Amino acid sequence: MYDNYRTESTTAPPDSPRPPLRPADARSAVRGALARRAVPCPDRALDDALLVTSELTTNAILHGGGITGFAVDVEGRAVRVSVSDRSDEIPVTERAADDRHRWRSGGRGWPIVCRLARDVEVAGLPCGGKRITAVVPLG
């Protein structure tokens, strides 16, 4: 059984909940889903799930034209977080330094997601944009 918080702005009826507009709202949805299912998990696992959620939503805002859909599903000892945005571009890992060996700000979110999640999937959406889904183990 899944505990869902699911929205897709391209297909949702007008009375459906809107996707979270801020990373903090998405983190609250993850916390709420875990609390409703009473899933015990170590603090570190919760921190990992919340960090992945923050990175996916922040990247959708900064690089994807905004959050168009969001879902969180608790599946046994894992949490599945999906974030949709308007961009068709696949995330890439940026080098930490430029050609003159100066450190760049940003560019670390995607590697964090890939390292903390057990599975990561990027899928194009029929109306344009993409959905990124990450499954984070909870213990």
N, C-alpha and C positions, 0 to 999 in steps of 0.2 A: 504494500500500500504506500502511496506517495502522499506527502504533505506538500501541497502546491501553493505557490504564489506565482501566478503566471499572467503575463500580459503580452500582447503583441499589438502594437498600434495599427498595423496594416490590416488585421483581421478581427479585432475585438469589437463587439457591439458597443454602442455609445455609453451604456451604463456600466461597462467593465472598468476595473481599476486601472489607473494610468500607470505606466512604468515609473519606477523611482527616478526622480530628477537629479538626485545627489548620491554619491557613494555612501554617505551615512544612512540614507533611506534603505539602500540595498543591504547594507550590513545589518540593519535592524530587521529586515525581512528574513535574513539567514538566521539570526539569533531567535526570532520568533518561531520559525519552522522547527528548529532544534528543540526549543522549549516545549512546543505543543506535542512533539513526539517523545519528549522526555528521553532524548538520546544522550547518554553519558559520554563525555569525551574529555580527554585531558586538555588543559588550558592551551597547550602548544598546538594541538590539532584545531581547536577553535580559532586560535590566532591565525593559523595557516588558511583556514576557510575564509575568515574575514579579510585577510590580506589579498587573497585571490579575488574575492568579490570587489574589493576596493580598486584593485588594478584593472580588472575588466571594465568596470563602470567608468573609471577615470579615463581609460584609453578610449572608450566609446565617446565620451564627451570631448576629449582633446583632439582625437584623430579620426573619429568616425561620424562626425556630424550630429552627435547626440544619441541618447539611449532611445530606441524605438520599441524594445521589448525586454522583458526580464522574467526569469523563472528560477525558482529554487525548489529542488526535490530532495527529500531525505530518503536515501536508499540503504537500508541496513546500517552499516558502519561507515557510510560515506555521504557526502552532500554534493549534489550536482547543481552547479550554478550556470545559467545561460544568460548571455547578454547580447542583444541585437542592436545594430546601429545602421546608419545610412550608407556607409562606405563599402565598396566592393573590394577594397585593398586588403590583402592578407597581411597580418602583423609580421614585422621583421625585427630581428635583433640589431640594434645600432651599436657601433663601436663606442666604447667608453671614452675614447680620446679622438681628437681630430688629427689631421695630417701633420699638425705642428706639435702634437703630443700634449695638447691642452685638454683637460677633462671637460666633457660635455655634461650639461645638466639633463636629467631625464634619460630615457632610453633603457631603463632597467626593469620596467614593469613586465614586459613580455617574457624575459628569461625567468623572472620570479614565478609567474604563472606556470610556465612549463616545468619548473623544478618542483613546485609544491603539489601540483595536481598529478593524480595517477593517470588520467586520460585527458587529452585536450583535443577538441574537434572544432574546425572552422568550416562552416557550411554557408554557401550562398543562398540568398532568399529569392523566391520567385519574382518578387516586385522590386528587386534590387536591394543592396545592402548585404549584410552577413550576420550570422549568429555564431558566437563563440561559446562553446560549452566546456566546462572544466569540472572534473570529478575529483574531489579532495577527500582522502581517507580521514576518518575521525578516530583513529587509534590503531 
